[in-house]
Amino acid sequence: MADMTTRERIVAEADRLFYERGYELTSFSDIADAVGISRGNFYYHFKSKDEILDAVIGKRMMNTSGMLETWETQSHSPSERIKSFILIVVTNRAQIIRHGCPVGTLCSELAKIGHPAQPQSNQLFALFRTWLCQQFVLLGHETDADSLAMHVLAFSQGIALLAQAFQDERFIQREAERMCAWLDGVADEVRV
Protein backbone atom coordinates (compact mmCIF):
# COMPACT_ATOMS: atom_id res chain seq x y z
CA MET A 1 0.00 0.00 0.00
CA ALA A 2 3.01 2.29 0.31
CA ASP A 3 2.96 3.24 -3.38
CA MET A 4 -0.73 4.17 -3.26
CA THR A 5 -1.99 7.72 -2.87
CA THR A 6 -3.89 8.58 0.30
CA ARG A 7 -7.13 8.60 -1.70
CA GLU A 8 -6.40 5.13 -3.11
CA ARG A 9 -5.59 3.84 0.38
CA ILE A 10 -8.88 5.24 1.69
CA VAL A 11 -10.81 3.51 -1.09
CA ALA A 12 -8.92 0.23 -0.59
CA GLU A 13 -9.56 0.20 3.17
CA ALA A 14 -13.18 1.28 2.73
CA ASP A 15 -13.65 -1.54 0.22
CA ARG A 16 -12.24 -4.05 2.69
CA LEU A 17 -14.26 -2.71 5.62
CA PHE A 18 -17.51 -2.48 3.65
CA TYR A 19 -16.98 -6.13 2.69
CA GLU A 20 -15.99 -7.36 6.14
CA ARG A 21 -18.32 -5.23 8.31
CA GLY A 22 -20.91 -3.88 5.90
CA TYR A 23 -21.49 -0.39 4.60
CA GLU A 24 -23.77 0.76 7.42
CA LEU A 25 -21.54 -0.55 10.20
CA THR A 26 -18.39 1.11 8.84
CA SER A 27 -17.80 4.67 10.01
CA PHE A 28 -15.54 7.46 8.78
CA SER A 29 -13.43 6.87 11.90
CA ASP A 30 -13.08 3.16 11.11
CA ILE A 31 -11.75 3.96 7.65
CA ALA A 32 -9.48 6.79 8.85
CA ASP A 33 -8.06 4.52 11.56
CA ALA A 34 -7.44 1.70 9.08
CA VAL A 35 -5.60 4.10 6.75
CA GLY A 36 -3.78 5.79 9.64
CA ILE A 37 -4.84 9.36 8.87
CA SER A 38 -6.63 12.09 10.78
CA ARG A 39 -10.31 12.76 10.14
CA GLY A 40 -9.37 16.19 8.76
CA ASN A 41 -7.10 14.60 6.17
CA PHE A 42 -9.86 12.10 5.45
CA TYR A 43 -12.42 14.85 4.76
CA TYR A 44 -9.97 16.51 2.38
CA HIS A 45 -10.39 13.47 0.09
CA PHE A 46 -14.03 12.52 0.73
CA LYS A 47 -16.85 14.68 2.07
CA SER A 48 -19.35 11.88 2.65
CA LYS A 49 -19.57 8.14 3.07
CA ASP A 50 -21.64 8.03 -0.12
CA GLU A 51 -18.68 9.53 -2.04
CA ILE A 52 -16.52 6.73 -0.66
CA LEU A 53 -19.14 4.15 -1.64
CA ASP A 54 -19.16 5.51 -5.21
CA ALA A 55 -15.37 5.21 -5.31
CA VAL A 56 -15.49 1.66 -3.90
CA ILE A 57 -18.06 0.57 -6.49
CA GLY A 58 -15.93 2.19 -9.21
CA LYS A 59 -12.86 0.33 -7.94
CA ARG A 60 -14.76 -2.96 -7.90
CA MET A 61 -16.02 -2.34 -11.45
CA MET A 62 -12.47 -1.63 -12.63
CA ASN A 63 -11.05 -4.70 -10.85
CA THR A 64 -13.83 -6.92 -12.16
CA SER A 65 -13.31 -5.70 -15.71
CA GLY A 66 -9.60 -6.37 -15.35
CA MET A 67 -10.23 -9.88 -14.05
CA LEU A 68 -12.56 -10.65 -16.96
CA GLU A 69 -10.00 -9.31 -19.44
CA THR A 70 -7.34 -11.52 -17.84
CA TRP A 71 -9.57 -14.57 -18.24
CA GLU A 72 -10.10 -13.59 -21.88
CA THR A 73 -6.36 -13.52 -22.56
CA GLN A 74 -5.53 -16.63 -20.55
CA SER A 75 -7.89 -18.95 -22.39
CA HIS A 76 -9.15 -19.23 -25.95
CA SER A 77 -12.01 -21.48 -24.86
CA PRO A 78 -15.29 -19.93 -23.67
CA SER A 79 -15.89 -23.02 -21.57
CA GLU A 80 -12.58 -22.56 -19.75
CA ARG A 81 -13.35 -18.87 -19.21
CA ILE A 82 -16.73 -19.73 -17.69
CA LYS A 83 -14.98 -22.27 -15.46
CA SER A 84 -12.69 -19.47 -14.27
CA PHE A 85 -15.81 -17.65 -13.09
CA ILE A 86 -17.24 -20.80 -11.47
CA LEU A 87 -13.98 -21.57 -9.67
CA ILE A 88 -13.69 -18.09 -8.18
CA VAL A 89 -15.75 -19.40 -5.24
CA VAL A 90 -13.04 -22.00 -4.63
CA THR A 91 -10.20 -19.48 -5.03
CA ASN A 92 -11.85 -17.05 -2.58
CA ARG A 93 -13.40 -19.66 -0.30
CA ALA A 94 -11.78 -18.42 2.94
CA GLN A 95 -13.12 -14.88 2.46
CA ILE A 96 -16.50 -16.16 1.24
CA ILE A 97 -16.92 -18.37 4.31
CA ARG A 98 -16.16 -15.40 6.58
CA HIS A 99 -17.96 -12.60 4.74
CA GLY A 100 -19.97 -13.94 1.80
CA CYS A 101 -19.66 -12.73 -1.78
CA PRO A 102 -18.38 -9.15 -1.95
CA VAL A 103 -20.78 -8.27 -4.77
CA GLY A 104 -23.78 -10.07 -3.33
CA THR A 105 -23.36 -8.75 0.20
CA LEU A 106 -23.01 -5.13 -0.98
CA CYS A 107 -25.98 -5.31 -3.35
CA SER A 108 -28.12 -6.99 -0.71
CA GLU A 109 -27.22 -4.49 2.01
CA LEU A 110 -27.84 -1.47 -0.22
CA ALA A 111 -31.19 -2.94 -1.30
CA LYS A 112 -32.23 -3.51 2.32
CA ILE A 113 -31.55 0.09 3.30
CA GLY A 114 -32.94 1.53 0.06
CA HIS A 115 -29.64 3.24 -0.72
CA PRO A 116 -29.58 5.33 -3.91
CA ALA A 117 -26.32 3.60 -4.98
CA GLN A 118 -28.03 0.21 -5.22
CA PRO A 119 -28.49 0.43 -9.02
CA GLN A 120 -24.82 1.36 -9.35
CA SER A 121 -23.75 -1.63 -7.24
CA ASN A 122 -26.04 -3.90 -9.29
CA GLN A 123 -23.92 -3.01 -12.32
CA LEU A 124 -21.29 -5.38 -10.92
CA PHE A 125 -23.73 -8.25 -11.43
CA ALA A 126 -24.69 -6.84 -14.82
CA LEU A 127 -21.03 -6.86 -15.83
CA PHE A 128 -20.74 -10.55 -14.91
CA ARG A 129 -24.07 -11.35 -16.58
CA THR A 130 -23.09 -9.67 -19.85
CA TRP A 131 -19.68 -11.33 -19.89
CA LEU A 132 -21.07 -14.79 -19.10
CA CYS A 133 -23.74 -14.31 -21.75
CA GLN A 134 -21.04 -13.51 -24.32
CA GLN A 135 -19.15 -16.66 -23.34
CA PHE A 136 -22.26 -18.82 -23.78
CA VAL A 137 -22.87 -17.23 -27.21
CA LEU A 138 -19.29 -18.12 -28.15
CA LEU A 139 -19.98 -21.61 -26.86
CA GLY A 140 -22.83 -21.89 -29.36
CA HIS A 141 -25.81 -21.13 -27.12
CA GLU A 142 -27.09 -17.93 -28.72
CA THR A 143 -30.77 -18.48 -27.91
CA ASP A 144 -30.37 -19.39 -24.24
CA ALA A 145 -27.13 -17.56 -23.41
CA ASP A 146 -28.74 -15.14 -20.97
CA SER A 147 -30.62 -17.82 -19.04
CA LEU A 148 -27.43 -19.91 -18.83
CA ALA A 149 -25.50 -16.84 -17.63
CA MET A 150 -28.11 -16.21 -14.94
CA HIS A 151 -27.94 -19.88 -13.91
CA VAL A 152 -24.18 -19.55 -13.34
CA LEU A 153 -24.67 -16.29 -11.41
CA ALA A 154 -27.38 -17.88 -9.27
CA PHE A 155 -25.06 -20.82 -8.61
CA SER A 156 -22.24 -18.55 -7.43
CA GLN A 157 -24.50 -16.56 -5.13
CA GLY A 158 -26.12 -19.67 -3.70
CA ILE A 159 -22.75 -21.24 -3.02
CA ALA A 160 -21.48 -18.08 -1.33
CA LEU A 161 -24.55 -17.79 0.88
CA LEU A 162 -24.62 -21.44 1.93
CA ALA A 163 -20.86 -21.64 2.39
CA GLN A 164 -21.03 -18.71 4.76
CA ALA A 165 -24.03 -20.16 6.59
CA PHE A 166 -22.54 -23.64 7.03
CA GLN A 167 -18.82 -22.71 7.12
CA ASP A 168 -18.03 -25.69 4.88
CA GLU A 169 -15.10 -25.55 2.44
CA ARG A 170 -15.80 -29.07 1.16
CA PHE A 171 -19.26 -27.94 0.11
CA ILE A 172 -17.75 -25.16 -2.02
CA GLN A 173 -15.31 -27.55 -3.73
CA ARG A 174 -17.97 -30.21 -4.33
CA GLU A 175 -20.51 -27.79 -5.77
CA ALA A 176 -17.93 -26.09 -7.98
CA GLU A 177 -16.97 -29.51 -9.38
CA ARG A 178 -20.64 -30.26 -10.05
CA MET A 179 -21.09 -26.94 -11.80
CA CYS A 180 -18.02 -27.55 -13.97
CA ALA A 181 -19.42 -30.99 -14.89
CA TRP A 182 -22.75 -29.33 -15.77
CA LEU A 183 -20.88 -26.84 -17.95
CA ASP A 184 -19.08 -29.68 -19.74
CA GLY A 185 -22.50 -31.14 -20.54
CA VAL A 186 -23.73 -27.77 -21.85
CA ALA A 187 -20.63 -27.50 -24.04
CA ASP A 188 -21.11 -31.06 -25.31
CA GLU A 189 -24.72 -30.28 -26.38
CA VAL A 190 -23.37 -27.95 -29.05
CA ARG A 191 -20.87 -30.50 -30.37
CA VAL A 192 -23.56 -33.15 -30.93
C-alpha positions in Angstrom: 0.0 0.0 0.0 3.0 2.3 0.3 3.0 3.2 -3.4 -0.7 4.2 -3.3 -2.0 7.7 -2.9 -3.9 8.6 0.3 -7.1 8.6 -1.7 -6.4 5.1 -3.1 -5.6 3.8 0.4 -8.9 5.2 1.7 -10.8 3.5 -1.1 -8.9 0.2 -0.6 -9.6 0.2 3.2 -13.2 1.3 2.7 -13.6 -1.5 0.2 -12.2 -4.1 2.7 -14.3 -2.7 5.6 -17.5 -2.5 3.6 -17.0 -6.1 2.7 -16.0 -7.4 6.1 -18.3 -5.2 8.3 -20.9 -3.9 5.9 -21.5 -0.4 4.6 -23.8 0.8 7.4 -21.5 -0.5 10.2 -18.4 1.1 8.8 -17.8 4.7 10.0 -15.5 7.5 8.8 -13.4 6.9 11.9 -13.1 3.2 11.1 -11.7 4.0 7.6 -9.5 6.8 8.8 -8.1 4.5 11.6 -7.4 1.7 9.1 -5.6 4.1 6.8 -3.8 5.8 9.6 -4.8 9.4 8.9 -6.6 12.1 10.8 -10.3 12.8 10.1 -9.4 16.2 8.8 -7.1 14.6 6.2 -9.9 12.1 5.5 -12.4 14.9 4.8 -10.0 16.5 2.4 -10.4 13.5 0.1 -14.0 12.5 0.7 -16.8 14.7 2.1 -19.4 11.9 2.7 -19.6 8.1 3.1 -21.6 8.0 -0.1 -18.7 9.5 -2.0 -16.5 6.7 -0.7 -19.1 4.2 -1.6 -19.2 5.5 -5.2 -15.4 5.2 -5.3 -15.5 1.7 -3.9 -18.1 0.6 -6.5 -15.9 2.2 -9.2 -12.9 0.3 -7.9 -14.8 -3.0 -7.9 -16.0 -2.3 -11.4 -12.5 -1.6 -12.6 -11.1 -4.7 -10.8 -13.8 -6.9 -12.2 -13.3 -5.7 -15.7 -9.6 -6.4 -15.3 -10.2 -9.9 -14.1 -12.6 -10.6 -17.0 -10.0 -9.3 -19.4 -7.3 -11.5 -17.8 -9.6 -14.6 -18.2 -10.1 -13.6 -21.9 -6.4 -13.5 -22.6 -5.5 -16.6 -20.5 -7.9 -18.9 -22.4 -9.1 -19.2 -25.9 -12.0 -21.5 -24.9 -15.3 -19.9 -23.7 -15.9 -23.0 -21.6 -12.6 -22.6 -19.8 -13.3 -18.9 -19.2 -16.7 -19.7 -17.7 -15.0 -22.3 -15.5 -12.7 -19.5 -14.3 -15.8 -17.7 -13.1 -17.2 -20.8 -11.5 -14.0 -21.6 -9.7 -13.7 -18.1 -8.2 -15.8 -19.4 -5.2 -13.0 -22.0 -4.6 -10.2 -19.5 -5.0 -11.9 -17.1 -2.6 -13.4 -19.7 -0.3 -11.8 -18.4 2.9 -13.1 -14.9 2.5 -16.5 -16.2 1.2 -16.9 -18.4 4.3 -16.2 -15.4 6.6 -18.0 -12.6 4.7 -20.0 -13.9 1.8 -19.7 -12.7 -1.8 -18.4 -9.1 -2.0 -20.8 -8.3 -4.8 -23.8 -10.1 -3.3 -23.4 -8.7 0.2 -23.0 -5.1 -1.0 -26.0 -5.3 -3.4 -28.1 -7.0 -0.7 -27.2 -4.5 2.0 -27.8 -1.5 -0.2 -31.2 -2.9 -1.3 -32.2 -3.5 2.3 -31.6 0.1 3.3 -32.9 1.5 0.1 -29.6 3.2 -0.7 -29.6 5.3 -3.9 -26.3 3.6 -5.0 -28.0 0.2 -5.2 -28.5 0.4 -9.0 -24.8 1.4 -9.4 -23.8 -1.6 -7.2 -26.0 -3.9 -9.3 -23.9 -3.0 -12.3 -21.3 -5.4 -10.9 -23.7 -8.3 -11.4 -24.7 -6.8 -14.8 -21.0 -6.9 -15.8 -20.7 -10.6 -14.9 -24.1 -11.3 -16.6 -23.1 -9.7 -19.9 -19.7 -11.3 -19.9 -21.1 -14.8 -19.1 -23.7 -14.3 -21.8 -21.0 -13.5 -24.3 -19.2 -16.7 -23.3 -22.3 -18.8 -23.8 -22.9 -17.2 -27.2 -19.3 -18.1 -28.2 -20.0 -21.6 -26.9 -22.8 -21.9 -29.4 -25.8 -21.1 -27.1 -27.1 -17.9 -28.7 -30.8 -18.5 -27.9 -30.4 -19.4 -24.2 -27.1 -17.6 -23.4 -28.7 -15.1 -21.0 -30.6 -17.8 -19.0 -27.4 -19.9 -18.8 -25.5 -16.8 -17.6 -28.1 -16.2 -14.9 -27.9 -19.9 -13.9 -24.2 -19.5 -13.3 -24.7 -16.3 -11.4 -27.4 -17.9 -9.3 -25.1 -20.8 -8.6 -22.2 -18.6 -7.4 -24.5 -16.6 -5.1 -26.1 -19.7 -3.7 -22.7 -21.2 -3.0 -21.5 -18.1 -1.3 -24.5 -17.8 0.9 -24.6 -21.4 1.9 -20.9 -21.6 2.4 -21.0 -18.7 4.8 -24.0 -20.2 6.6 -22.5 -23.6 7.0 -18.8 -22.7 7.1 -18.0 -25.7 4.9 -15.1 -25.6 2.4 -15.8 -29.1 1.2 -19.3 -27.9 0.1 -17.8 -25.2 -2.0 -15.3 -27.5 -3.7 -18.0 -30.2 -4.3 -20.5 -27.8 -5.8 -17.9 -26.1 -8.0 -17.0 -29.5 -9.4 -20.6 -30.3 -10.1 -21.1 -26.9 -11.8 -18.0 -27.6 -14.0 -19.4 -31.0 -14.9 -22.7 -29.3 -15.8 -20.9 -26.8 -18.0 -19.1 -29.7 -19.7 -22.5 -31.1 -20.5 -23.7 -27.8 -21.9 -20.6 -27.5 -24.0 -21.1 -31.1 -25.3 -24.7 -30.3 -26.4 -23.4 -28.0 -29.0 -20.9 -30.5 -30.4 -23.6 -33.1 -30.9 
